[in-house]
Amino acid sequence: MSSDTNPIRDAIAEAIRDNKTILFMKGNPEAPACGFSARTVAALQALDAPFAAVDILPDPRIRQELSALSNWPTIPQLFFEGELVGGCDIVMEMFESGELAETLGLEQPAGDAVAVPDAGGSAPLGIENRLS
Amino acid sequence: MPTTDEIKRRIEAAIPESTAEVEDWTGTGDHLRATVVSPAFAGLSRIAQHRLVYDVFGAEIGGPIHALSLTTRVPEQA
């Protein structure tokens, strides 16, 4: 923890604290800007998981501060109850094994693999709007 | 941009007794996928296992290495 004033890092930490499930991604759930973010969103949506989403693209400092905070270099990053769950690889592995549903306290849907449902229900947070 | 061979060599040099398979996922050299098997992963969470591999490359991840997709295993599970 730095004692310097760091409004971006503070805003990120606050968002992680205030949202039970939060995904930092490229783009937003309705229009992911990267395949890894898209797959992670699809896994969460397949579980009907409610989640907040933050687009890291509008300001490079968001990614920089997020990675410094989480000690994780890549995007997306999924947090649950303040803890890093993982990036796309880990989330997909956990989804396929049923661990993701378990971790998030949700029911694994019966039957097929990832059905990609309609987007919706998860508004981007717009963290960048609170930084100026 | 590091080649798949270079990524493989660096992982295997840095992580004890590891073997790494690295492939170019998209054929464009910027989305690489690595499967790394090492006894060094035993007892670690997936996050800690992936961090060990990411730490080999530091700030190159997201820079010269645009994306490195990981699967990590201890040998018994391989």
Backbone of each chain as ProteinMPNN parsed JSONL, in Angstrom:
{"seq_chain_A": "MSSDTNPIRDAIAEAIRDNKTILFMKGNPEAPACGFSARTVAALQALDAPFAAVDILPDPRIRQELSALSNWPTIPQLFFEGELVGGCDIVMEMFESGELAETLGLEQPAGDAVAVPDAGGSAPLGIENRLS", "coords_chain_A": {"N_chain_A": [[0.829, -1.211, 0.0], [0.619, 2.087, -0.938], [1.309, 5.279, 0.416], [0.837, 7.483, -0.947], [-1.35, 9.791, -2.566], [-3.667, 8.342, -4.562], [-5.939, 8.388, -6.647], [-7.054, 6.773, -8.661], [-6.293, 4.163, -8.08], [-7.51, 3.975, -5.601], [-10.202, 4.227, -6.315], [-10.545, 1.891, -7.783], [-10.026, -0.045, -5.828], [-12.132, 0.498, -4.144], [-14.3, -0.118, -5.791], [-13.922, -2.868, -6.04], [-14.297, -3.628, -3.45], [-16.93, -2.856, -2.989], [-18.541, -4.279, -4.713], [-19.883, -7.404, -4.987], [-19.376, -9.349, -6.957], [-17.189, -8.679, -9.471], [-16.036, -7.715, -12.618], [-13.212, -6.836, -14.345], [-12.604, -5.698, -17.484], [-12.02, -5.682, -21.104], [-13.788, -3.475, -22.978], [-17.37, -3.742, -22.719], [-19.94, -5.781, -21.105], [-21.963, -6.07, -23.023], [-20.657, -5.491, -25.353], [-17.935, -6.819, -25.689], [-14.43, -6.144, -26.023], [-12.446, -7.848, -26.615], [-11.469, -11.212, -27.122], [-10.887, -12.786, -24.873], [-12.064, -11.42, -22.758], [-14.681, -11.591, -23.665], [-15.2, -14.343, -23.508], [-15.056, -14.771, -20.787], [-17.137, -13.181, -19.801], [-19.243, -14.577, -21.028], [-19.171, -17.0, -19.641], [-19.873, -16.173, -17.061], [-22.42, -15.195, -17.58], [-23.659, -17.514, -18.425], [-24.026, -18.761, -16.054], [-25.884, -17.199, -14.978], [-24.894, -15.235, -13.342], [-24.948, -12.418, -11.323], [-23.132, -9.501, -11.974], [-20.83, -6.795, -11.64], [-19.279, -4.674, -14.04], [-16.246, -3.345, -15.269], [-14.892, -1.336, -17.684], [-11.679, -1.321, -18.843], [-10.437, 0.018, -20.821], [-10.798, 2.843, -21.418], [-8.895, 4.454, -20.09], [-5.492, 4.149, -19.775], [-4.343, 4.076, -17.291], [-6.057, 2.762, -15.604], [-5.789, 0.016, -16.06], [-3.103, -0.265, -15.396], [-3.019, 0.464, -12.667], [-4.823, -1.374, -11.629], [-3.507, -3.831, -12.143], [-1.271, -3.463, -10.573], [-2.413, -3.435, -8.091], [-3.614, -5.963, -7.912], [-1.629, -7.708, -8.487], [-1.544, -9.082, -10.917], [-1.131, -9.67, -14.285], [-2.758, -9.597, -16.583], [-5.764, -8.945, -18.525], [-9.047, -10.164, -18.867], [-9.962, -9.633, -15.338], [-11.384, -11.28, -12.695], [-13.121, -10.668, -9.744], [-14.275, -11.839, -6.606], [-16.075, -11.194, -3.766], [-14.033, -9.45, -2.94], [-11.703, -10.822, -3.487], [-9.262, -11.907, -5.865], [-10.343, -14.007, -8.354], [-9.5, -14.986, -10.804], [-8.085, -14.861, -14.156], [-9.111, -15.083, -17.603], [-8.349, -17.767, -18.358], [-8.338, -19.242, -15.948], [-10.913, -18.766, -14.989], [-12.436, -19.964, -17.02], [-11.578, -22.614, -16.834], [-12.491, -23.173, -14.267], [-15.191, -22.78, -14.649], [-15.838, -24.868, -16.377], [-15.37, -27.065, -14.757], [-17.249, -26.784, -12.832], [-16.514, -25.469, -10.583], [-16.62, -22.724, -10.6], [-19.302, -21.929, -10.351], [-19.713, -22.945, -7.814], [-17.873, -21.436, -6.278], [-18.97, -18.888, -6.623], [-21.334, -19.258, -5.412], [-23.536, -20.258, -6.829], [-25.917, -22.047, -8.938], [-24.822, -24.611, -11.045], [-25.676, -24.713, -14.42], [-27.769, -27.26, -15.768], [-26.833, -29.814, -18.122], [-25.63, -28.801, -21.263], [-22.486, -27.398, -22.385], [-20.996, -24.132, -22.431], [-23.608, -22.164, -22.924], [-24.247, -19.332, -24.637], [-25.835, -16.763, -23.362], [-28.307, -14.128, -23.791], [-26.981, -10.871, -23.676], [-26.988, -8.524, -20.997], [-28.437, -6.973, -18.092], [-26.228, -6.306, -16.682], [-24.77, -3.577, -15.992], [-22.112, -1.522, -17.159], [-19.671, -0.099, -15.005], [-18.382, 2.319, -15.281], [-16.059, 3.482, -14.191], [-14.128, 5.257, -14.895], [-15.35, 7.651, -15.103], [-15.383, 8.793, -12.703], [-13.018, 9.818, -12.007], [-11.904, 12.228, -12.565]], "CA_chain_A": [[0.0, 0.0, 0.0], [1.333, 3.35, -0.997], [0.642, 6.329, 1.185], [0.573, 8.582, -1.87], [-2.708, 9.916, -3.05], [-3.781, 7.64, -5.826], [-7.397, 8.287, -6.779], [-7.482, 5.68, -9.526], [-6.187, 2.914, -7.331], [-8.542, 4.005, -4.565], [-11.503, 3.963, -6.939], [-10.568, 0.472, -8.129], [-10.15, -0.797, -4.572], [-13.491, 0.717, -3.659], [-15.208, -0.889, -6.653], [-13.752, -4.288, -5.693], [-14.883, -3.81, -2.111], [-18.371, -2.585, -2.962], [-19.282, -5.161, -5.613], [-19.606, -8.794, -4.599], [-18.733, -9.961, -8.12], [-16.831, -7.581, -10.377], [-15.146, -8.11, -13.71], [-12.482, -5.803, -15.085], [-12.55, -6.274, -18.833], [-11.887, -4.763, -22.231], [-15.14, -3.287, -23.487], [-18.384, -3.982, -21.695], [-20.554, -7.098, -21.342], [-22.747, -6.056, -24.256], [-19.743, -5.372, -26.497], [-16.553, -7.058, -25.254], [-13.482, -5.693, -27.04], [-11.364, -8.833, -26.671], [-12.028, -12.555, -27.005], [-10.75, -13.31, -23.513], [-13.12, -10.785, -21.981], [-15.964, -12.116, -24.15], [-15.42, -15.692, -22.98], [-15.287, -14.678, -19.344], [-18.508, -12.683, -19.675], [-20.16, -15.653, -21.414], [-19.218, -17.976, -18.54], [-20.666, -15.588, -15.968], [-23.812, -15.11, -18.007], [-24.196, -18.875, -18.474], [-24.4, -19.095, -14.68], [-26.785, -16.149, -14.508], [-24.226, -14.552, -12.237], [-24.98, -10.959, -11.344], [-21.782, -8.973, -11.787], [-20.507, -5.453, -12.108], [-18.194, -4.724, -15.014], [-15.513, -2.101, -15.492], [-14.103, -1.298, -18.911], [-10.367, -0.756, -18.507], [-9.837, 0.643, -22.002], [-10.818, 4.303, -21.592], [-7.735, 5.137, -19.524], [-4.465, 3.128, -19.52], [-3.986, 4.03, -15.873], [-6.931, 1.809, -14.896], [-5.137, -1.295, -16.129], [-1.839, -0.175, -14.668], [-3.276, 0.454, -11.225], [-5.473, -2.651, -11.306], [-2.493, -4.882, -12.104], [-0.421, -3.209, -9.408], [-3.203, -3.794, -6.914], [-3.968, -7.388, -7.881], [-0.457, -8.507, -8.843], [-1.985, -9.97, -12.005], [-0.774, -8.801, -15.404], [-3.603, -9.624, -17.776], [-7.178, -8.594, -18.482], [-9.877, -9.726, -17.739], [-9.739, -10.082, -13.966], [-12.639, -11.451, -11.97], [-13.026, -10.648, -8.284], [-15.469, -12.205, -5.852], [-15.925, -10.822, -2.352], [-12.771, -8.779, -2.699], [-10.543, -11.656, -3.832], [-9.073, -12.251, -7.268], [-10.671, -15.392, -8.719], [-8.572, -15.321, -11.871], [-8.306, -14.311, -15.481], [-9.943, -15.902, -18.489], [-7.996, -19.197, -18.331], [-8.761, -19.842, -14.681], [-12.37, -18.701, -14.926], [-12.998, -20.977, -17.92], [-11.294, -23.925, -16.24], [-13.394, -23.319, -13.123], [-16.551, -22.901, -15.166], [-16.025, -26.204, -16.931], [-15.362, -28.073, -13.695], [-18.314, -26.503, -11.869], [-15.992, -24.733, -9.427], [-16.97, -21.3, -10.647], [-20.628, -21.833, -9.742], [-19.531, -23.197, -6.386], [-17.206, -20.273, -5.699], [-19.866, -17.736, -6.643], [-22.55, -19.622, -4.701], [-24.611, -20.358, -7.817], [-26.196, -23.377, -9.491], [-24.302, -24.91, -12.389], [-26.811, -25.113, -15.242], [-27.726, -28.65, -16.209], [-26.692, -30.049, -19.558], [-24.56, -28.473, -22.182], [-21.402, -26.478, -22.048], [-21.352, -22.72, -22.376], [-24.609, -21.54, -23.771], [-24.033, -17.897, -24.485], [-27.162, -16.163, -23.298], [-28.405, -12.706, -24.13], [-26.314, -9.926, -22.795], [-27.964, -7.682, -20.312], [-28.504, -7.099, -16.651], [-24.994, -5.938, -16.004], [-24.339, -2.29, -16.52], [-20.725, -1.157, -16.849], [-19.622, 0.823, -13.877], [-17.926, 3.65, -15.678], [-15.169, 3.975, -13.142], [-13.325, 6.362, -15.412], [-16.084, 8.904, -14.98], [-15.29, 9.328, -11.347], [-11.609, 10.021, -11.707], [-11.38, 13.553, -12.916]], "C_chain_A": [[0.859, 1.254, 0.0], [0.588, 4.388, -0.176], [0.36, 7.534, 0.298], [-0.904, 8.631, -2.218], [-2.776, 9.266, -4.426], [-5.26, 7.384, -6.099], [-7.856, 7.124, -7.647], [-7.416, 4.365, -8.764], [-7.243, 2.85, -6.232], [-9.909, 3.671, -5.139], [-11.636, 2.493, -7.314], [-10.773, -0.367, -6.867], [-11.568, -0.687, -4.019], [-14.492, -0.104, -4.475], [-15.135, -2.374, -6.319], [-14.422, -4.577, -4.347], [-16.407, -3.751, -2.166], [-19.189, -3.513, -3.847], [-18.882, -6.602, -5.344], [-18.879, -9.526, -5.738], [-18.446, -8.845, -9.116], [-15.787, -8.059, -11.379], [-14.522, -6.866, -14.33], [-12.18, -6.385, -16.454], [-12.255, -5.203, -19.877], [-13.247, -4.666, -22.907], [-16.133, -3.473, -22.36], [-19.125, -5.272, -22.035], [-21.372, -7.166, -22.631], [-21.837, -6.047, -25.487], [-18.302, -5.56, -26.024], [-15.583, -6.723, -26.385], [-12.327, -6.659, -27.195], [-11.977, -10.201, -26.428], [-11.959, -13.128, -25.597], [-11.813, -12.712, -22.598], [-14.479, -11.358, -22.374], [-16.247, -13.494, -23.55], [-15.73, -15.666, -21.49], [-16.702, -14.179, -19.064], [-19.5, -13.805, -19.975], [-20.284, -16.695, -20.301], [-20.068, -17.445, -17.391], [-22.144, -15.552, -16.338], [-24.454, -16.492, -18.076], [-24.625, -19.34, -17.086], [-25.444, -18.132, -14.136], [-26.183, -15.387, -13.332], [-24.439, -13.041, -12.362], [-23.562, -10.437, -11.144], [-21.697, -7.538, -12.278], [-19.353, -5.584, -13.086], [-17.563, -3.342, -15.15], [-14.701, -2.251, -16.777], [-12.777, -0.618, -18.593], [-9.79, 0.065, -19.66], [-9.81, 2.179, -22.008], [-9.581, 5.038, -21.071], [-6.682, 4.092, -19.174], [-4.087, 3.019, -18.046], [-4.854, 3.044, -15.103], [-6.261, 0.437, -14.876], [-3.862, -1.328, -15.288], [-2.061, -0.297, -13.157], [-3.94, -0.852, -10.793], [-4.423, -3.748, -11.169], [-1.548, -4.705, -10.929], [-1.122, -3.67, -8.131], [-3.373, -5.308, -6.793], [-2.755, -8.288, -8.068], [-0.82, -9.539, -9.915], [-1.871, -9.174, -13.291], [-1.806, -8.675, -16.519], [-5.038, -9.224, -17.47], [-7.916, -9.662, -19.281], [-9.38, -10.221, -16.368], [-11.092, -10.114, -13.259], [-12.365, -11.48, -10.471], [-14.35, -11.074, -7.687], [-15.187, -11.949, -4.379], [-14.517, -10.311, -2.055], [-11.528, -9.562, -3.078], [-10.487, -11.897, -5.342], [-9.391, -13.736, -7.485], [-9.72, -15.852, -9.815], [-8.862, -14.533, -13.126], [-9.116, -15.292, -16.312], [-9.635, -17.394, -18.364], [-8.551, -19.878, -17.082], [-10.287, -19.858, -14.592], [-12.989, -19.777, -15.824], [-12.778, -22.393, -17.383], [-12.264, -24.199, -15.075], [-14.841, -23.466, -13.577], [-16.8, -24.337, -15.615], [-16.073, -27.284, -15.858], [-16.493, -27.865, -12.688], [-17.848, -25.704, -10.666], [-16.403, -23.272, -9.416], [-18.325, -21.088, -9.989], [-20.52, -21.978, -8.229], [-18.926, -21.971, -5.682], [-18.149, -19.083, -5.579], [-21.186, -18.032, -5.924], [-23.761, -19.746, -5.612], [-24.809, -21.809, -8.242], [-25.514, -23.505, -10.842], [-25.489, -25.327, -13.246], [-26.647, -26.55, -15.706], [-27.398, -28.706, -17.692], [-25.441, -29.482, -20.175], [-23.507, -27.542, -21.618], [-21.914, -25.036, -22.181], [-22.411, -22.363, -23.403], [-24.407, -20.047, -23.581], [-25.39, -17.208, -24.512], [-27.152, -14.715, -23.767], [-27.58, -11.886, -23.153], [-27.38, -9.145, -22.046], [-27.897, -7.887, -18.819], [-27.234, -6.694, -15.941], [-24.451, -4.65, -16.614], [-22.875, -2.047, -16.208], [-20.699, -0.063, -15.785], [-19.181, 2.225, -14.268], [-17.014, 4.275, -14.655], [-14.414, 5.215, -13.613], [-14.017, 7.711, -15.248], [-15.914, 9.546, -13.609], [-13.872, 9.764, -11.007], [-11.139, 11.452, -11.891], [-11.364, 14.51, -11.73]], "O_chain_A": [[1.722, 1.433, 0.859], [-0.64, 4.359, -0.094], [-0.277, 8.494, 0.732], [-1.606, 7.621, -2.164], [-2.02, 9.616, -5.332], [-5.773, 6.301, -5.82], [-8.919, 6.55, -7.408], [-8.348, 3.561, -8.793], [-7.804, 1.787, -5.966], [-10.683, 2.929, -4.534], [-12.712, 1.91, -7.18], [-11.595, -1.283, -6.846], [-12.125, -1.653, -3.498], [-15.413, -0.706, -3.923], [-16.155, -3.063, -6.313], [-15.027, -5.63, -4.145], [-17.091, -4.505, -1.473], [-20.415, -3.534, -3.742], [-17.715, -6.975, -5.453], [-17.896, -10.23, -5.508], [-19.361, -8.148, -9.554], [-14.803, -8.711, -11.029], [-15.224, -5.962, -14.782], [-11.567, -7.447, -16.563], [-12.239, -4.006, -19.59], [-13.791, -5.673, -23.359], [-15.78, -3.374, -21.185], [-18.961, -5.806, -23.132], [-21.456, -8.224, -23.255], [-22.219, -6.546, -26.546], [-17.533, -4.601, -25.961], [-15.867, -6.979, -27.555], [-11.329, -6.333, -27.838], [-12.898, -10.339, -25.623], [-12.852, -13.861, -25.171], [-12.392, -13.411, -21.766], [-15.331, -11.586, -21.515], [-17.369, -13.786, -23.136], [-16.555, -16.435, -20.997], [-17.384, -14.704, -18.183], [-20.488, -13.968, -19.259], [-21.373, -17.211, -20.049], [-20.879, -18.172, -16.818], [-23.009, -15.842, -15.512], [-25.649, -16.637, -17.818], [-25.487, -20.21, -16.957], [-25.844, -18.231, -12.976], [-26.902, -14.95, -12.433], [-24.137, -12.457, -13.403], [-22.863, -10.885, -10.236], [-22.398, -7.131, -13.204], [-18.54, -6.501, -12.974], [-18.248, -2.319, -15.147], [-13.92, -3.191, -16.923], [-12.753, 0.522, -18.13], [-8.768, 0.732, -19.496], [-8.876, 2.762, -22.559], [-9.255, 6.122, -21.555], [-6.95, 3.221, -18.347], [-3.572, 1.991, -17.606], [-4.438, 2.541, -14.059], [-6.172, -0.216, -13.836], [-3.589, -2.292, -14.572], [-1.381, -1.059, -12.47], [-3.651, -1.373, -9.716], [-4.438, -4.509, -10.202], [-1.077, -5.685, -10.352], [-0.501, -4.219, -7.221], [-3.286, -5.863, -5.697], [-2.835, -9.494, -7.837], [-0.45, -10.71, -9.823], [-2.458, -8.096, -13.391], [-1.738, -7.742, -17.318], [-5.461, -9.175, -16.315], [-7.412, -10.044, -20.337], [-8.515, -11.091, -16.267], [-11.831, -9.13, -13.228], [-11.499, -12.213, -9.994], [-15.416, -10.72, -8.192], [-14.196, -12.424, -3.824], [-13.897, -10.687, -1.06], [-10.418, -9.036, -3.004], [-11.512, -12.067, -6.002], [-8.777, -14.607, -6.869], [-9.196, -16.965, -9.768], [-9.74, -13.672, -13.168], [-9.729, -16.217, -15.78], [-10.556, -18.206, -18.274], [-9.153, -20.949, -17.155], [-10.879, -20.851, -14.168], [-13.957, -20.428, -15.433], [-13.658, -23.25, -17.463], [-12.781, -25.306, -14.926], [-15.622, -24.191, -12.961], [-17.821, -24.942, -15.287], [-16.741, -28.304, -16.03], [-16.674, -28.684, -11.786], [-18.655, -25.302, -9.827], [-16.519, -22.656, -8.357], [-18.489, -20.184, -9.169], [-21.146, -21.239, -7.469], [-19.407, -21.535, -4.636], [-18.14, -18.364, -4.58], [-22.054, -17.164, -5.835], [-24.875, -19.389, -5.23], [-23.988, -22.679, -7.949], [-25.615, -22.613, -11.684], [-26.245, -26.211, -12.845], [-25.54, -27.003, -15.998], [-27.657, -27.754, -18.429], [-24.335, -29.664, -19.667], [-23.639, -26.989, -20.527], [-23.11, -24.771, -22.058], [-22.135, -22.274, -24.6], [-24.399, -19.565, -22.449], [-26.014, -17.088, -25.566], [-26.103, -14.161, -24.096], [-27.506, -12.187, -21.961], [-28.544, -9.125, -22.444], [-27.349, -8.883, -18.346], [-27.173, -6.736, -14.713], [-23.757, -4.667, -17.631], [-22.432, -2.336, -15.097], [-21.598, 0.773, -15.698], [-19.577, 3.204, -13.637], [-17.165, 5.441, -14.292], [-14.105, 6.106, -12.823], [-13.378, 8.763, -15.252], [-16.267, 10.707, -13.403], [-13.565, 10.046, -9.848], [-10.071, 11.826, -11.407], [-10.95, 15.66, -11.871]]}, "seq_chain_B": "MPTTDEIKRRIEAAIPESTAEVEDWTGTGDHLRATVVSPAFAGLSRIAQHRLVYDVFGAEIGGPIHALSLTTRVPEQA", "coords_chain_B": {"N_chain_B": [[8.955, -9.218, -30.674], [8.676, -12.075, -28.733], [9.472, -15.44, -29.708], [7.618, -18.573, -29.892], [9.324, -20.64, -29.175], [11.262, -19.297, -27.723], [9.783, -18.381, -25.549], [9.092, -20.833, -24.421], [11.66, -21.815, -23.708], [12.415, -19.913, -21.827], [10.511, -20.186, -19.797], [11.009, -22.831, -19.027], [13.59, -22.589, -18.124], [13.273, -20.987, -15.921], [11.417, -22.055, -14.115], [11.511, -24.637, -11.845], [12.32, -27.911, -12.958], [10.436, -27.893, -14.992], [8.233, -28.487, -17.782], [7.318, -27.039, -20.802], [4.81, -26.44, -23.137], [4.385, -24.518, -25.881], [2.25, -22.727, -27.905], [1.313, -20.959, -30.852], [-1.523, -19.35, -30.911], [-3.199, -18.036, -32.67], [-1.794, -17.814, -34.958], [-0.642, -15.449, -35.489], [1.262, -14.659, -33.793], [0.769, -13.092, -31.589], [-1.039, -14.009, -29.771], [-0.477, -16.254, -27.549], [-0.325, -19.605, -26.328], [0.278, -21.476, -23.49], [1.119, -24.534, -21.982], [2.081, -25.599, -18.935], [3.973, -27.77, -17.029], [4.938, -28.64, -13.863], [6.587, -29.754, -10.901], [6.878, -27.728, -9.113], [4.514, -26.44, -8.849], [2.958, -27.755, -7.071], [0.598, -27.866, -4.496], [-0.018, -25.206, -4.709], [-2.378, -22.562, -5.33], [-4.391, -22.1, -8.298], [-4.128, -19.468, -9.117], [-1.712, -18.711, -7.908], [-0.011, -20.484, -9.2], [-0.199, -19.606, -11.883], [0.81, -17.061, -11.526], [3.497, -17.587, -11.017], [4.375, -18.29, -13.557], [3.729, -16.008, -15.072], [5.421, -14.236, -13.793], [7.884, -14.807, -14.845], [8.027, -13.287, -17.088], [7.33, -10.709, -16.461], [6.86, -7.298, -17.053], [6.652, -7.672, -19.738], [4.375, -9.044, -20.401], [1.382, -8.219, -21.823], [2.673, -6.274, -23.068], [5.191, -6.638, -25.264], [4.536, -9.349, -25.314], [1.557, -9.992, -26.151], [-0.693, -11.539, -25.37], [-0.83, -14.249, -23.206], [-1.958, -17.258, -22.8], [-2.701, -19.541, -20.233], [-2.229, -22.873, -19.014], [-1.74, -24.722, -16.181], [-0.107, -27.388, -14.512], [0.581, -29.9, -12.036], [2.927, -32.613, -12.226], [1.737, -35.146, -11.567], [-0.904, -34.898, -12.28], [-0.828, -34.773, -14.926]], "CA_chain_B": [[7.984, -10.177, -30.129], [9.367, -13.336, -28.507], [8.913, -16.592, -30.409], [7.117, -19.621, -28.987], [10.494, -21.367, -28.66], [11.912, -18.475, -26.705], [8.903, -18.416, -24.374], [9.26, -22.172, -23.843], [12.978, -21.896, -23.065], [12.483, -19.049, -20.646], [9.704, -20.809, -18.741], [11.684, -24.039, -18.542], [14.792, -22.168, -17.4], [12.951, -20.263, -14.692], [10.592, -22.834, -13.189], [12.236, -25.889, -11.636], [11.861, -29.174, -13.538], [9.199, -27.687, -15.745], [8.184, -28.631, -19.229], [6.33, -26.11, -21.325], [4.409, -26.51, -24.541], [3.899, -23.178, -26.224], [1.774, -22.645, -29.286], [0.797, -19.686, -31.358], [-2.938, -19.681, -30.965], [-3.9, -17.402, -33.782], [-0.934, -17.752, -36.122], [-0.17, -14.079, -35.671], [2.356, -14.427, -32.858], [0.454, -12.218, -30.454], [-1.855, -14.718, -28.781], [0.225, -17.504, -27.319], [-0.93, -20.466, -25.317], [1.302, -22.33, -22.892], [0.782, -25.52, -20.96], [3.307, -25.759, -18.163], [3.88, -28.829, -16.022], [6.095, -28.581, -12.967], [6.315, -30.081, -9.496], [6.897, -26.49, -8.325], [3.143, -25.95, -8.69], [2.238, -28.574, -6.086], [0.111, -27.183, -3.299], [-0.335, -23.797, -4.963], [-3.641, -22.276, -6.008], [-4.202, -21.803, -9.722], [-3.63, -18.097, -9.248], [-0.287, -18.701, -7.56], [0.695, -21.196, -10.279], [-0.102, -18.728, -13.051], [1.71, -15.945, -11.197], [4.885, -18.052, -11.194], [4.712, -18.228, -14.978], [3.708, -14.596, -15.484], [6.577, -13.549, -13.216], [9.036, -15.016, -15.723], [8.023, -12.293, -18.165], [7.147, -9.369, -15.907], [6.122, -6.278, -17.799], [6.477, -8.045, -21.152], [2.988, -9.477, -20.582], [0.58, -7.033, -22.122], [3.494, -5.445, -23.943], [5.633, -7.46, -26.4], [3.716, -10.564, -25.301], [0.22, -9.391, -26.03], [-1.55, -12.402, -24.56], [-0.271, -15.57, -22.941], [-2.984, -18.059, -22.146], [-1.968, -20.536, -19.455], [-2.746, -24.009, -18.267], [-0.632, -25.198, -15.345], [-0.399, -28.656, -13.839], [1.682, -30.653, -11.429], [3.1, -33.798, -13.08], [0.822, -36.25, -11.245], [-2.194, -34.711, -12.949], [-0.624, -34.62, -16.356]], "C_chain_B": [[8.672, -11.534, -29.956], [8.675, -14.482, -29.247], [8.404, -17.622, -29.397], [8.278, -20.412, -28.388], [11.179, -20.608, -27.538], [11.092, -18.477, -25.408], [9.083, -19.757, -23.648], [10.572, -22.262, -23.075], [13.018, -21.085, -21.781], [11.665, -19.621, -19.491], [10.463, -21.985, -18.139], [12.956, -23.696, -17.769], [14.447, -21.604, -16.028], [12.213, -21.109, -13.664], [11.184, -24.233, -13.067], [11.541, -27.107, -12.26], [10.592, -29.023, -14.352], [9.364, -28.098, -17.199], [7.06, -27.729, -19.714], [6.068, -26.414, -22.791], [3.821, -25.15, -24.875], [3.446, -23.185, -27.669], [1.246, -21.252, -29.589], [-0.66, -19.924, -31.72], [-3.599, -19.203, -32.239], [-3.073, -17.372, -35.059], [-0.365, -16.371, -36.379], [0.916, -13.707, -34.668], [1.996, -13.579, -31.652], [-0.513, -12.839, -29.456], [-1.25, -16.108, -28.604], [-0.472, -18.29, -26.222], [0.131, -21.416, -24.8], [0.679, -23.295, -21.894], [2.075, -25.844, -20.231], [3.075, -26.8, -17.073], [5.128, -28.759, -15.163], [5.697, -29.017, -11.565], [6.314, -28.83, -8.61], [5.487, -25.952, -8.073], [2.392, -26.669, -7.565], [1.83, -27.733, -4.881], [-0.24, -25.723, -3.502], [-1.713, -23.673, -5.604], [-3.357, -22.02, -7.482], [-3.633, -20.404, -9.915], [-2.135, -18.043, -8.963], [0.539, -19.408, -8.64], [0.884, -20.286, -11.493], [0.832, -17.554, -12.777], [3.163, -16.347, -11.375], [5.303, -17.932, -12.66], [4.739, -16.772, -15.456], [4.958, -13.867, -14.995], [7.841, -13.738, -14.056], [9.156, -13.849, -16.711], [7.772, -10.86, -17.695], [6.327, -8.476, -16.806], [5.978, -6.599, -19.287], [5.053, -8.522, -21.448], [2.135, -8.22, -20.771], [1.356, -6.039, -22.969], [3.893, -6.268, -25.161], [4.891, -8.796, -26.472], [2.285, -10.103, -25.065], [-0.679, -10.231, -25.133], [-0.893, -13.764, -24.43], [-1.301, -16.334, -22.124], [-2.31, -19.245, -21.466], [-2.829, -21.699, -18.984], [-1.562, -24.551, -17.475], [-1.062, -26.483, -14.644], [0.824, -29.149, -13.083], [1.755, -31.993, -12.161], [2.114, -34.928, -12.812], [-0.51, -36.142, -12.0], [-2.052, -34.751, -14.465], [-1.08, -35.856, -17.116]], "O_chain_B": [[9.195, -12.087, -30.924], [7.453, -14.494, -29.393], [8.717, -17.553, -28.209], [8.223, -20.811, -27.225], [11.616, -21.187, -26.544], [11.646, -18.565, -24.312], [9.208, -19.804, -22.425], [10.602, -22.725, -21.935], [13.584, -21.515, -20.776], [12.084, -19.547, -18.335], [10.555, -22.128, -16.919], [13.352, -24.429, -16.863], [15.23, -21.724, -15.086], [12.373, -20.897, -12.462], [11.34, -24.934, -14.066], [10.334, -27.299, -12.105], [9.765, -29.933, -14.393], [10.457, -28.064, -17.765], [5.989, -27.667, -19.111], [6.994, -26.618, -23.576], [2.878, -24.692, -24.231], [4.187, -23.608, -28.556], [0.808, -20.502, -28.716], [-0.981, -20.603, -32.695], [-4.45, -19.884, -32.811], [-3.56, -16.964, -36.114], [0.319, -16.152, -37.378], [1.43, -12.589, -34.682], [2.836, -13.366, -30.777], [-0.777, -12.256, -28.405], [-1.484, -17.012, -29.405], [-1.11, -17.735, -25.326], [0.808, -22.085, -25.582], [-0.167, -22.925, -21.08], [3.043, -26.305, -20.836], [2.116, -26.722, -16.305], [6.246, -28.812, -15.675], [4.607, -28.694, -11.092], [5.809, -28.865, -7.488], [5.285, -25.113, -7.195], [1.314, -26.235, -7.159], [2.635, -26.984, -4.328], [-0.71, -25.064, -2.574], [-2.156, -24.564, -6.328], [-2.218, -21.755, -7.866], [-2.769, -20.183, -10.764], [-1.382, -17.402, -9.695], [1.651, -18.983, -8.956], [1.974, -20.201, -12.058], [1.553, -17.102, -13.666], [3.977, -15.545, -11.833], [6.425, -17.53, -12.97], [5.662, -16.36, -16.159], [5.489, -12.995, -15.682], [8.762, -12.924, -13.987], [10.258, -13.478, -17.114], [7.979, -9.91, -18.45], [5.244, -8.844, -17.262], [5.274, -5.897, -20.013], [4.577, -8.426, -22.579], [2.18, -7.291, -19.966], [0.792, -5.091, -23.516], [3.05, -6.572, -26.005], [4.646, -9.316, -27.561], [1.866, -9.859, -23.933], [-1.346, -9.704, -24.243], [-0.456, -14.356, -25.417], [-1.488, -16.092, -20.932], [-1.442, -19.886, -22.057], [-3.99, -21.532, -18.611], [-0.5, -24.81, -18.042], [-2.214, -26.64, -14.241], [1.961, -28.849, -13.449], [0.738, -32.465, -12.669], [1.694, -35.606, -13.75], [-1.151, -37.146, -12.313], [-3.045, -34.762, -15.193], [-0.98, -35.899, -18.343]]}, "name": "protein", "num_of_chains": 2, "seq": "MSSDTNPIRDAIAEAIRDNKTILFMKGNPEAPACGFSARTVAALQALDAPFAAVDILPDPRIRQELSALSNWPTIPQLFFEGELVGGCDIVMEMFESGELAETLGLEQPAGDAVAVPDAGGSAPLGIENRLSMPTTDEIKRRIEAAIPESTAEVEDWTGTGDHLRATVVSPAFAGLSRIAQHRLVYDVFGAEIGGPIHALSLTTRVPEQA"}
